[in-house]
């Protein structure tokens, strides 16, 4: 398996359009649409990961940790292929 796209985003308002177009399941958190993901950043579509504000996290520290966790899960996935 290869990695086709990494999308770093920085706005406080989640930008879910790319994940939505890919078919990822969304949910509403605090009145904003967010990408549903598990604790390792996996979305409802295999091979697509989400982290940070797009998953509804607000605190900067949480966003950073979620990105690190998702990156580790991606590395593990790619290493298993």
Secondary structure as GFF3:
##gff-version 3
##sequence-region A 1 81
A	DSSP	alpha_helix	17	21	.	.	.	ID=ss1
A	DSSP	beta_strand	26	29	.	.	.	ID=ss2
A	DSSP	beta_strand	32	35	.	.	.	ID=ss3
A	DSSP	three_ten_helix	52	55	.	.	.	ID=ss4
A	DSSP	alpha_helix	60	80	.	.	.	ID=ss5
###
